[in-house]
């Protein structure tokens, strides 16, 4: 998995026609995503997130951090 910085560096090294082709493709993807049913798009993003090792590691860490809080009762 590439970092944002690595991707940005690669994109800036493209020639102008390749940069424009990439921007056109991104624009097309955004148009298709906007046309999708919102629930379907959100479900797809959730499925992709489940495959992202960094996201899942962060999620596990947050769940662990809050595990003791979840066990506490709220005072009446």
PyMOL Python script that loads the backbone (N, CA, C, O; Angstrom):
from pymol import cmd

cmd.read_pdbstr("""\
ATOM      1  N   UNK A   1       0.846  -1.176   0.000  1.00  0.00           N
ATOM      2  CA  UNK A   1       0.000   0.000   0.000  1.00  0.00           C
ATOM      3  C   UNK A   1       0.889   1.235   0.000  1.00  0.00           C
ATOM      4  O   UNK A   1       1.819   1.339   0.799  1.00  0.00           O
ATOM      5  N   UNK A   2       0.601   2.165  -0.895  1.00  0.00           N
ATOM      6  CA  UNK A   2       1.400   3.368  -1.001  1.00  0.00           C
ATOM      7  C   UNK A   2       0.832   4.467  -0.116  1.00  0.00           C
ATOM      8  O   UNK A   2      -0.377   4.558   0.099  1.00  0.00           O
ATOM      9  N   UNK A   3       1.732   5.297   0.389  1.00  0.00           N
ATOM     10  CA  UNK A   3       1.274   6.433   1.183  1.00  0.00           C
ATOM     11  C   UNK A   3       0.801   7.533   0.241  1.00  0.00           C
ATOM     12  O   UNK A   3       1.098   7.515  -0.953  1.00  0.00           O
ATOM     13  N   UNK A   4       0.073   8.478   0.788  1.00  0.00           N
ATOM     14  CA  UNK A   4      -0.396   9.623   0.018  1.00  0.00           C
ATOM     15  C   UNK A   4       0.788  10.387  -0.562  1.00  0.00           C
ATOM     16  O   UNK A   4       0.738  10.836  -1.707  1.00  0.00           O
ATOM     17  N   UNK A   5       1.861  10.536   0.232  1.00  0.00           N
ATOM     18  CA  UNK A   5       3.039  11.260  -0.247  1.00  0.00           C
ATOM     19  C   UNK A   5       3.654  10.561  -1.453  1.00  0.00           C
ATOM     20  O   UNK A   5       4.048  11.217  -2.417  1.00  0.00           O
ATOM     21  N   UNK A   6       3.738   9.231  -1.405  1.00  0.00           N
ATOM     22  CA  UNK A   6       4.292   8.486  -2.529  1.00  0.00           C
ATOM     23  C   UNK A   6       3.422   8.646  -3.774  1.00  0.00           C
ATOM     24  O   UNK A   6       3.932   8.840  -4.877  1.00  0.00           O
ATOM     25  N   UNK A   7       2.116   8.565  -3.585  1.00  0.00           N
ATOM     26  CA  UNK A   7       1.207   8.737  -4.717  1.00  0.00           C
ATOM     27  C   UNK A   7       1.308  10.143  -5.302  1.00  0.00           C
ATOM     28  O   UNK A   7       1.318  10.313  -6.522  1.00  0.00           O
ATOM     29  N   UNK A   8       1.383  11.139  -4.439  1.00  0.00           N
ATOM     30  CA  UNK A   8       1.502  12.520  -4.909  1.00  0.00           C
ATOM     31  C   UNK A   8       2.789  12.703  -5.706  1.00  0.00           C
ATOM     32  O   UNK A   8       2.792  13.372  -6.740  1.00  0.00           O
ATOM     33  N   UNK A   9       3.879  12.109  -5.227  1.00  0.00           N
ATOM     34  CA  UNK A   9       5.152  12.220  -5.940  1.00  0.00           C
ATOM     35  C   UNK A   9       5.050  11.579  -7.317  1.00  0.00           C
ATOM     36  O   UNK A   9       5.509  12.151  -8.306  1.00  0.00           O
ATOM     37  N   UNK A  10       4.453  10.398  -7.382  1.00  0.00           N
ATOM     38  CA  UNK A  10       4.307   9.700  -8.662  1.00  0.00           C
ATOM     39  C   UNK A  10       3.440  10.518  -9.621  1.00  0.00           C
ATOM     40  O   UNK A  10       3.758  10.642 -10.803  1.00  0.00           O
ATOM     41  N   UNK A  11       2.355  11.069  -9.105  1.00  0.00           N
ATOM     42  CA  UNK A  11       1.452  11.857  -9.961  1.00  0.00           C
ATOM     43  C   UNK A  11       2.163  13.094 -10.496  1.00  0.00           C
ATOM     44  O   UNK A  11       2.002  13.440 -11.667  1.00  0.00           O
ATOM     45  N   UNK A  12       2.947  13.764  -9.655  1.00  0.00           N
ATOM     46  CA  UNK A  12       3.634  14.969 -10.115  1.00  0.00           C
ATOM     47  C   UNK A  12       4.722  14.659 -11.127  1.00  0.00           C
ATOM     48  O   UNK A  12       5.132  15.540 -11.882  1.00  0.00           O
ATOM     49  N   UNK A  13       5.198  13.416 -11.153  1.00  0.00           N
ATOM     50  CA  UNK A  13       6.224  13.031 -12.121  1.00  0.00           C
ATOM     51  C   UNK A  13       5.628  12.647 -13.476  1.00  0.00           C
ATOM     52  O   UNK A  13       6.376  12.460 -14.436  1.00  0.00           O
ATOM     53  N   UNK A  14       4.310  12.527 -13.577  1.00  0.00           N
ATOM     54  CA  UNK A  14       3.664  12.206 -14.846  1.00  0.00           C
ATOM     55  C   UNK A  14       3.755  13.398 -15.791  1.00  0.00           C
ATOM     56  O   UNK A  14       3.816  14.547 -15.356  1.00  0.00           O
ATOM     57  N   UNK A  15       3.762  13.108 -17.098  1.00  0.00           N
ATOM     58  CA  UNK A  15       3.716  14.230 -18.032  1.00  0.00           C
ATOM     59  C   UNK A  15       2.295  14.787 -18.048  1.00  0.00           C
ATOM     60  O   UNK A  15       1.370  14.161 -17.530  1.00  0.00           O
ATOM     61  N   UNK A  16       2.129  15.961 -18.642  1.00  0.00           N
ATOM     62  CA  UNK A  16       0.858  16.695 -18.577  1.00  0.00           C
ATOM     63  C   UNK A  16      -0.313  15.891 -19.143  1.00  0.00           C
ATOM     64  O   UNK A  16      -1.407  15.933 -18.581  1.00  0.00           O
ATOM     65  N   UNK A  17      -0.108  15.166 -20.234  1.00  0.00           N
ATOM     66  CA  UNK A  17      -1.221  14.406 -20.830  1.00  0.00           C
ATOM     67  C   UNK A  17      -1.639  13.249 -19.927  1.00  0.00           C
ATOM     68  O   UNK A  17      -2.827  12.943 -19.820  1.00  0.00           O
ATOM     69  N   UNK A  18      -0.662  12.599 -19.273  1.00  0.00           N
ATOM     70  CA  UNK A  18      -1.000  11.517 -18.349  1.00  0.00           C
ATOM     71  C   UNK A  18      -1.702  12.042 -17.104  1.00  0.00           C
ATOM     72  O   UNK A  18      -2.616  11.402 -16.584  1.00  0.00           O
ATOM     73  N   UNK A  19      -1.271  13.217 -16.622  1.00  0.00           N
ATOM     74  CA  UNK A  19      -1.944  13.836 -15.477  1.00  0.00           C
ATOM     75  C   UNK A  19      -3.395  14.136 -15.820  1.00  0.00           C
ATOM     76  O   UNK A  19      -4.297  13.878 -15.023  1.00  0.00           O
ATOM     77  N   UNK A  20      -3.615  14.687 -17.022  1.00  0.00           N
ATOM     78  CA  UNK A  20      -4.982  15.017 -17.434  1.00  0.00           C
ATOM     79  C   UNK A  20      -5.823  13.763 -17.578  1.00  0.00           C
ATOM     80  O   UNK A  20      -6.992  13.761 -17.193  1.00  0.00           O
ATOM     81  N   UNK A  21      -5.254  12.697 -18.124  1.00  0.00           N
ATOM     82  CA  UNK A  21      -5.981  11.434 -18.267  1.00  0.00           C
ATOM     83  C   UNK A  21      -6.370  10.887 -16.895  1.00  0.00           C
ATOM     84  O   UNK A  21      -7.475  10.374 -16.718  1.00  0.00           O
ATOM     85  N   UNK A  22      -5.470  10.997 -15.937  1.00  0.00           N
ATOM     86  CA  UNK A  22      -5.760  10.536 -14.573  1.00  0.00           C
ATOM     87  C   UNK A  22      -6.870  11.377 -13.948  1.00  0.00           C
ATOM     88  O   UNK A  22      -7.787  10.836 -13.331  1.00  0.00           O
ATOM     89  N   UNK A  23      -6.789  12.693 -14.107  1.00  0.00           N
ATOM     90  CA  UNK A  23      -7.832  13.569 -13.563  1.00  0.00           C
ATOM     91  C   UNK A  23      -9.187  13.285 -14.210  1.00  0.00           C
ATOM     92  O   UNK A  23     -10.213  13.311 -13.530  1.00  0.00           O
ATOM     93  N   UNK A  24      -9.199  13.015 -15.514  1.00  0.00           N
ATOM     94  CA  UNK A  24     -10.452  12.678 -16.197  1.00  0.00           C
ATOM     95  C   UNK A  24     -11.046  11.394 -15.645  1.00  0.00           C
ATOM     96  O   UNK A  24     -12.258  11.298 -15.448  1.00  0.00           O
ATOM     97  N   UNK A  25     -10.194  10.410 -15.396  1.00  0.00           N
ATOM     98  CA  UNK A  25     -10.666   9.128 -14.859  1.00  0.00           C
ATOM     99  C   UNK A  25     -11.242   9.310 -13.452  1.00  0.00           C
ATOM    100  O   UNK A  25     -12.284   8.741 -13.127  1.00  0.00           O
ATOM    101  N   UNK A  26     -10.572  10.095 -12.630  1.00  0.00           N
ATOM    102  CA  UNK A  26     -11.062  10.368 -11.272  1.00  0.00           C
ATOM    103  C   UNK A  26     -12.410  11.083 -11.345  1.00  0.00           C
ATOM    104  O   UNK A  26     -13.322  10.769 -10.581  1.00  0.00           O
ATOM    105  N   UNK A  27     -12.535  12.026 -12.249  1.00  0.00           N
ATOM    106  CA  UNK A  27     -13.802  12.746 -12.408  1.00  0.00           C
ATOM    107  C   UNK A  27     -14.917  11.787 -12.808  1.00  0.00           C
ATOM    108  O   UNK A  27     -16.035  11.894 -12.303  1.00  0.00           O
ATOM    109  N   UNK A  28     -14.624  10.849 -13.713  1.00  0.00           N
ATOM    110  CA  UNK A  28     -15.621   9.858 -14.116  1.00  0.00           C
ATOM    111  C   UNK A  28     -16.026   8.983 -12.940  1.00  0.00           C
ATOM    112  O   UNK A  28     -17.207   8.688 -12.758  1.00  0.00           O
ATOM    113  N   UNK A  29     -15.051   8.570 -12.145  1.00  0.00           N
ATOM    114  CA  UNK A  29     -15.362   7.740 -10.977  1.00  0.00           C
ATOM    115  C   UNK A  29     -16.237   8.497  -9.992  1.00  0.00           C
ATOM    116  O   UNK A  29     -17.163   7.927  -9.414  1.00  0.00           O
ATOM    117  N   UNK A  30     -15.946   9.790  -9.798  1.00  0.00           N
ATOM    118  CA  UNK A  30     -16.750  10.596  -8.884  1.00  0.00           C
ATOM    119  C   UNK A  30     -18.171  10.752  -9.388  1.00  0.00           C
ATOM    120  O   UNK A  30     -19.112  10.736  -8.595  1.00  0.00           O
ATOM    121  N   UNK A  31     -18.345  10.902 -10.699  1.00  0.00           N
ATOM    122  CA  UNK A  31     -19.685  11.018 -11.270  1.00  0.00           C
ATOM    123  C   UNK A  31     -20.463   9.728 -11.046  1.00  0.00           C
ATOM    124  O   UNK A  31     -21.629   9.763 -10.654  1.00  0.00           O
ATOM    125  N   UNK A  32     -19.821   8.593 -11.293  1.00  0.00           N
ATOM    126  CA  UNK A  32     -20.492   7.304 -11.095  1.00  0.00           C
ATOM    127  C   UNK A  32     -20.830   7.077  -9.627  1.00  0.00           C
ATOM    128  O   UNK A  32     -21.895   6.553  -9.300  1.00  0.00           O
ATOM    129  N   UNK A  33     -19.924   7.473  -8.755  1.00  0.00           N
ATOM    130  CA  UNK A  33     -20.170   7.297  -7.327  1.00  0.00           C
ATOM    131  C   UNK A  33     -21.347   8.152  -6.877  1.00  0.00           C
ATOM    132  O   UNK A  33     -22.171   7.710  -6.076  1.00  0.00           O
ATOM    133  N   UNK A  34     -21.428   9.375  -7.392  1.00  0.00           N
ATOM    134  CA  UNK A  34     -22.527  10.270  -7.034  1.00  0.00           C
ATOM    135  C   UNK A  34     -23.864   9.739  -7.543  1.00  0.00           C
ATOM    136  O   UNK A  34     -24.903   9.983  -6.931  1.00  0.00           O
ATOM    137  N   UNK A  35     -23.841   9.018  -8.656  1.00  0.00           N
ATOM    138  CA  UNK A  35     -25.066   8.486  -9.222  1.00  0.00           C
ATOM    139  C   UNK A  35     -25.528   7.219  -8.501  1.00  0.00           C
ATOM    140  O   UNK A  35     -26.700   6.849  -8.571  1.00  0.00           O
ATOM    141  N   UNK A  36     -24.603   6.561  -7.811  1.00  0.00           N
ATOM    142  CA  UNK A  36     -24.953   5.338  -7.078  1.00  0.00           C
ATOM    143  C   UNK A  36     -25.910   5.656  -5.939  1.00  0.00           C
ATOM    144  O   UNK A  36     -25.967   6.781  -5.443  1.00  0.00           O
ATOM    145  N   UNK A  37     -26.639   4.662  -5.548  1.00  0.00           N
ATOM    146  CA  UNK A  37     -27.469   4.787  -4.355  1.00  0.00           C
ATOM    147  C   UNK A  37     -26.531   5.019  -3.170  1.00  0.00           C
ATOM    148  O   UNK A  37     -25.535   4.311  -3.027  1.00  0.00           O
ATOM    149  N   UNK A  38     -26.834   5.992  -2.329  1.00  0.00           N
ATOM    150  CA  UNK A  38     -25.969   6.325  -1.208  1.00  0.00           C
ATOM    151  C   UNK A  38     -25.654   5.149  -0.307  1.00  0.00           C
ATOM    152  O   UNK A  38     -24.515   5.002   0.136  1.00  0.00           O
ATOM    153  N   UNK A  39     -26.643   4.306  -0.026  1.00  0.00           N
ATOM    154  CA  UNK A  39     -26.427   3.156   0.859  1.00  0.00           C
ATOM    155  C   UNK A  39     -25.451   2.174   0.220  1.00  0.00           C
ATOM    156  O   UNK A  39     -24.586   1.628   0.906  1.00  0.00           O
ATOM    157  N   UNK A  40     -25.581   1.944  -1.083  1.00  0.00           N
ATOM    158  CA  UNK A  40     -24.677   1.033  -1.772  1.00  0.00           C
ATOM    159  C   UNK A  40     -23.247   1.562  -1.737  1.00  0.00           C
ATOM    160  O   UNK A  40     -22.305   0.800  -1.516  1.00  0.00           O
ATOM    161  N   UNK A  41     -23.085   2.867  -1.954  1.00  0.00           N
ATOM    162  CA  UNK A  41     -21.752   3.470  -1.941  1.00  0.00           C
ATOM    163  C   UNK A  41     -21.131   3.357  -0.557  1.00  0.00           C
ATOM    164  O   UNK A  41     -19.950   3.033  -0.430  1.00  0.00           O
ATOM    165  N   UNK A  42     -21.918   3.623   0.480  1.00  0.00           N
ATOM    166  CA  UNK A  42     -21.397   3.510   1.847  1.00  0.00           C
ATOM    167  C   UNK A  42     -21.021   2.067   2.163  1.00  0.00           C
ATOM    168  O   UNK A  42     -20.005   1.821   2.814  1.00  0.00           O
ATOM    169  N   UNK A  43     -21.826   1.117   1.712  1.00  0.00           N
ATOM    170  CA  UNK A  43     -21.532  -0.290   1.952  1.00  0.00           C
ATOM    171  C   UNK A  43     -20.224  -0.675   1.256  1.00  0.00           C
ATOM    172  O   UNK A  43     -19.414  -1.409   1.823  1.00  0.00           O
ATOM    173  N   UNK A  44     -20.018  -0.191   0.049  1.00  0.00           N
ATOM    174  CA  UNK A  44     -18.798  -0.490  -0.687  1.00  0.00           C
ATOM    175  C   UNK A  44     -17.579   0.080   0.043  1.00  0.00           C
ATOM    176  O   UNK A  44     -16.545  -0.582   0.138  1.00  0.00           O
ATOM    177  N   UNK A  45     -17.700   1.301   0.557  1.00  0.00           N
ATOM    178  CA  UNK A  45     -16.598   1.910   1.299  1.00  0.00           C
ATOM    179  C   UNK A  45     -16.304   1.099   2.558  1.00  0.00           C
ATOM    180  O   UNK A  45     -15.141   0.896   2.906  1.00  0.00           O
ATOM    181  N   UNK A  46     -17.342   0.636   3.239  1.00  0.00           N
ATOM    182  CA  UNK A  46     -17.133  -0.186   4.435  1.00  0.00           C
ATOM    183  C   UNK A  46     -16.428  -1.487   4.085  1.00  0.00           C
ATOM    184  O   UNK A  46     -15.553  -1.934   4.827  1.00  0.00           O
ATOM    185  N   UNK A  47     -16.800  -2.105   2.959  1.00  0.00           N
ATOM    186  CA  UNK A  47     -16.142  -3.331   2.537  1.00  0.00           C
ATOM    187  C   UNK A  47     -14.665  -3.079   2.247  1.00  0.00           C
ATOM    188  O   UNK A  47     -13.813  -3.893   2.603  1.00  0.00           O
ATOM    189  N   UNK A  48     -14.362  -1.962   1.607  1.00  0.00           N
ATOM    190  CA  UNK A  48     -12.974  -1.618   1.312  1.00  0.00           C
ATOM    191  C   UNK A  48     -12.202  -1.356   2.596  1.00  0.00           C
ATOM    192  O   UNK A  48     -11.040  -1.746   2.710  1.00  0.00           O
ATOM    193  N   UNK A  49     -12.832  -0.701   3.559  1.00  0.00           N
ATOM    194  CA  UNK A  49     -12.171  -0.401   4.829  1.00  0.00           C
ATOM    195  C   UNK A  49     -11.809  -1.678   5.571  1.00  0.00           C
ATOM    196  O   UNK A  49     -10.783  -1.731   6.249  1.00  0.00           O
ATOM    197  N   UNK A  50     -12.638  -2.701   5.450  1.00  0.00           N
ATOM    198  CA  UNK A  50     -12.372  -3.970   6.135  1.00  0.00           C
ATOM    199  C   UNK A  50     -11.116  -4.644   5.584  1.00  0.00           C
ATOM    200  O   UNK A  50     -10.527  -5.489   6.259  1.00  0.00           O
ATOM    201  N   UNK A  51     -10.700  -4.288   4.379  1.00  0.00           N
ATOM    202  CA  UNK A  51      -9.503  -4.862   3.769  1.00  0.00           C
ATOM    203  C   UNK A  51      -8.260  -4.019   4.050  1.00  0.00           C
ATOM    204  O   UNK A  51      -7.143  -4.435   3.745  1.00  0.00           O
ATOM    205  N   UNK A  52      -8.455  -2.848   4.627  1.00  0.00           N
ATOM    206  CA  UNK A  52      -7.350  -1.927   4.895  1.00  0.00           C
ATOM    207  C   UNK A  52      -6.738  -2.271   6.248  1.00  0.00           C
ATOM    208  O   UNK A  52      -7.360  -2.069   7.291  1.00  0.00           O
ATOM    209  N   UNK A  53      -5.512  -2.795   6.221  1.00  0.00           N
ATOM    210  CA  UNK A  53      -4.857  -3.256   7.444  1.00  0.00           C
ATOM    211  C   UNK A  53      -4.623  -2.121   8.438  1.00  0.00           C
ATOM    212  O   UNK A  53      -4.768  -2.316   9.645  1.00  0.00           O
ATOM    213  N   UNK A  54      -4.265  -0.944   7.943  1.00  0.00           N
ATOM    214  CA  UNK A  54      -4.012   0.200   8.835  1.00  0.00           C
ATOM    215  C   UNK A  54      -5.307   0.630   9.517  1.00  0.00           C
ATOM    216  O   UNK A  54      -5.322   0.874  10.724  1.00  0.00           O
ATOM    217  N   UNK A  55      -6.398   0.724   8.746  1.00  0.00           N
ATOM    218  CA  UNK A  55      -7.690   1.095   9.325  1.00  0.00           C
ATOM    219  C   UNK A  55      -8.107   0.091  10.387  1.00  0.00           C
ATOM    220  O   UNK A  55      -8.533   0.478  11.476  1.00  0.00           O
ATOM    221  N   UNK A  56      -7.987  -1.203  10.078  1.00  0.00           N
ATOM    222  CA  UNK A  56      -8.403  -2.227  11.031  1.00  0.00           C
ATOM    223  C   UNK A  56      -7.538  -2.198  12.287  1.00  0.00           C
ATOM    224  O   UNK A  56      -8.050  -2.399  13.388  1.00  0.00           O
ATOM    225  N   UNK A  57      -6.243  -1.952  12.145  1.00  0.00           N
ATOM    226  CA  UNK A  57      -5.367  -1.848  13.315  1.00  0.00           C
ATOM    227  C   UNK A  57      -5.773  -0.661  14.178  1.00  0.00           C
ATOM    228  O   UNK A  57      -5.816  -0.765  15.404  1.00  0.00           O
ATOM    229  N   UNK A  58      -6.069   0.467  13.538  1.00  0.00           N
ATOM    230  CA  UNK A  58      -6.527   1.646  14.281  1.00  0.00           C
ATOM    231  C   UNK A  58      -7.846   1.363  14.988  1.00  0.00           C
ATOM    232  O   UNK A  58      -8.033   1.752  16.141  1.00  0.00           O
ATOM    233  N   UNK A  59      -8.753   0.691  14.303  1.00  0.00           N
ATOM    234  CA  UNK A  59     -10.049   0.375  14.890  1.00  0.00           C
ATOM    235  C   UNK A  59      -9.886  -0.531  16.111  1.00  0.00           C
ATOM    236  O   UNK A  59     -10.517  -0.307  17.144  1.00  0.00           O
ATOM    237  N   UNK A  60      -9.040  -1.552  15.989  1.00  0.00           N
ATOM    238  CA  UNK A  60      -8.791  -2.437  17.136  1.00  0.00           C
ATOM    239  C   UNK A  60      -8.198  -1.670  18.310  1.00  0.00           C
ATOM    240  O   UNK A  60      -8.561  -1.906  19.462  1.00  0.00           O
ATOM    241  N   UNK A  61      -7.274  -0.741  18.009  1.00  0.00           N
ATOM    242  CA  UNK A  61      -6.650   0.049  19.066  1.00  0.00           C
ATOM    243  C   UNK A  61      -7.678   0.925  19.779  1.00  0.00           C
ATOM    244  O   UNK A  61      -7.673   1.012  21.007  1.00  0.00           O
ATOM    245  N   UNK A  62      -8.548   1.566  19.025  1.00  0.00           N
ATOM    246  CA  UNK A  62      -9.588   2.403  19.626  1.00  0.00           C
ATOM    247  C   UNK A  62     -10.542   1.553  20.450  1.00  0.00           C
ATOM    248  O   UNK A  62     -10.933   1.945  21.549  1.00  0.00           O
ATOM    249  N   UNK A  63     -10.919   0.388  19.926  1.00  0.00           N
ATOM    250  CA  UNK A  63     -11.824  -0.493  20.666  1.00  0.00           C
ATOM    251  C   UNK A  63     -11.183  -0.929  21.978  1.00  0.00           C
ATOM    252  O   UNK A  63     -11.853  -1.006  23.008  1.00  0.00           O
ATOM    253  N   UNK A  64      -9.884  -1.214  21.939  1.00  0.00           N
ATOM    254  CA  UNK A  64      -9.175  -1.607  23.155  1.00  0.00           C
ATOM    255  C   UNK A  64      -9.106  -0.447  24.147  1.00  0.00           C
ATOM    256  O   UNK A  64      -9.292  -0.635  25.349  1.00  0.00           O
ATOM    257  N   UNK A  65      -8.836   0.761  23.628  1.00  0.00           N
ATOM    258  CA  UNK A  65      -8.749   1.941  24.490  1.00  0.00           C
ATOM    259  C   UNK A  65     -10.058   2.206  25.231  1.00  0.00           C
ATOM    260  O   UNK A  65     -10.043   2.638  26.383  1.00  0.00           O
ATOM    261  N   UNK A  66     -11.180   1.951  24.580  1.00  0.00           N
ATOM    262  CA  UNK A  66     -12.471   2.253  25.174  1.00  0.00           C
ATOM    263  C   UNK A  66     -13.129   1.054  25.851  1.00  0.00           C
ATOM    264  O   UNK A  66     -14.245   1.172  26.358  1.00  0.00           O
ATOM    265  N   UNK A  67     -12.461  -0.093  25.868  1.00  0.00           N
ATOM    266  CA  UNK A  67     -13.081  -1.289  26.456  1.00  0.00           C
ATOM    267  C   UNK A  67     -13.399  -1.105  27.939  1.00  0.00           C
ATOM    268  O   UNK A  67     -14.424  -1.593  28.414  1.00  0.00           O
ATOM    269  N   UNK A  68     -12.542  -0.413  28.665  1.00  0.00           N
ATOM    270  CA  UNK A  68     -12.802  -0.196  30.093  1.00  0.00           C
ATOM    271  C   UNK A  68     -13.949   0.796  30.300  1.00  0.00           C
ATOM    272  O   UNK A  68     -14.699   0.676  31.268  1.00  0.00           O
ATOM    273  N   UNK A  69     -14.089   1.754  29.416  1.00  0.00           N
ATOM    274  CA  UNK A  69     -15.171   2.734  29.524  1.00  0.00           C
ATOM    275  C   UNK A  69     -16.513   2.060  29.260  1.00  0.00           C
ATOM    276  O   UNK A  69     -17.504   2.353  29.929  1.00  0.00           O
ATOM    277  N   UNK A  70     -16.542   1.161  28.287  1.00  0.00           N
ATOM    278  CA  UNK A  70     -17.768   0.452  27.974  1.00  0.00           C
ATOM    279  C   UNK A  70     -18.276  -0.376  29.144  1.00  0.00           C
ATOM    280  O   UNK A  70     -19.479  -0.604  29.274  1.00  0.00           O
ATOM    281  N   UNK A  71     -17.363  -0.825  29.993  1.00  0.00           N
ATOM    282  CA  UNK A  71     -17.738  -1.659  31.131  1.00  0.00           C
ATOM    283  C   UNK A  71     -18.290  -0.835  32.298  1.00  0.00           C
ATOM    284  O   UNK A  71     -18.965  -1.375  33.174  1.00  0.00           O
ATOM    285  N   UNK A  72     -18.007   0.461  32.310  1.00  0.00           N
ATOM    286  CA  UNK A  72     -18.472   1.306  33.410  1.00  0.00           C
ATOM    287  C   UNK A  72     -19.935   1.655  33.244  1.00  0.00           C
ATOM    288  O   UNK A  72     -20.434   1.790  32.127  1.00  0.00           O
ATOM    289  N   UNK A  73     -20.619   1.801  34.372  1.00  0.00           N
ATOM    290  CA  UNK A  73     -22.029   2.189  34.341  1.00  0.00           C
ATOM    291  C   UNK A  73     -22.131   3.704  34.458  1.00  0.00           C
ATOM    292  O   UNK A  73     -21.318   4.344  35.125  1.00  0.00           O
ATOM    293  N   UNK A  74     -23.128   4.264  33.806  1.00  0.00           N
ATOM    294  CA  UNK A  74     -23.369   5.693  33.873  1.00  0.00           C
ATOM    295  C   UNK A  74     -24.097   5.997  35.192  1.00  0.00           C
ATOM    296  O   UNK A  74     -25.096   5.350  35.505  1.00  0.00           O
ATOM    297  N   UNK A  75     -23.606   6.972  35.963  1.00  0.00           N
ATOM    298  CA  UNK A  75     -24.293   7.301  37.222  1.00  0.00           C
ATOM    299  C   UNK A  75     -25.695   7.844  36.949  1.00  0.00           C
ATOM    300  O   UNK A  75     -25.929   8.560  35.976  1.00  0.00           O
ATOM    301  N   UNK A  76     -26.612   7.480  37.835  1.00  0.00           N
ATOM    302  CA  UNK A  76     -28.008   7.899  37.663  1.00  0.00           C
ATOM    303  C   UNK A  76     -28.227   9.317  38.083  1.00  0.00           C
ATOM    304  O   UNK A  76     -29.348   9.820  38.000  1.00  0.00           O
TER     305      UNK A  76
END
""", "prot")
cmd.dss("prot")
cmd.show_as("cartoon", "prot")
cmd.util.cbc("prot")
cmd.orient("prot")
